[in-house]
Amino acid sequence: MLPEISPGTLINNRYQIQQALGRGSFGRTTPYFVFCNSCRNSSLAS
């Protein structure tokens, strides 16, 4: 199992992790709420 990504982590110099939204099946996937730095006024759940 991979460790959870910490809030504030920047991915690909574009997506900033805001918070984990929960856990998927068997803890293998974790959806995150992220902010897109290169998109105008854009927040995503991924």
N, C-alpha and C positions, 0 to 999 in steps of 0.2 A: 504494500500500500504506500502510495506517495504521500509526503507530508502536505498539509494544507498550505496554501499560498497566503502570506501575510498581507493584511490591508496596507495599501501604499506601494506595493510592489508594482513596478512598471514592466510590461511585457512588450517586446518588439518596439520599444520607444514610442508606443502608441496607446496601449490600454493600461489604465491604472486600476488595480484591484481596490474595490470599495469594501466589500464584505462577502463572506461565504453565505449562501442562501440555504444550505442544508447538505444532506449527503444522499448519494444514489445507492443503488443496489450493492450490498456487501461492502460499502465504503470505497468502491472503486472509482466513482465519479463524484465530483463536488461542483455544483453550479455556483457561479460567482456573479455578483453585481459589479460591473466595471464602468469606468468613464473613458470615453474615446477622446484622446488629446487632439487628434487631427480632424475630428468631426465637430461641427458647430452644435453646441447645446445637446450633446448626445450622451445618454446613459444606456447601457445595454445589460441584459442578463444573458450570460453565456455559460 
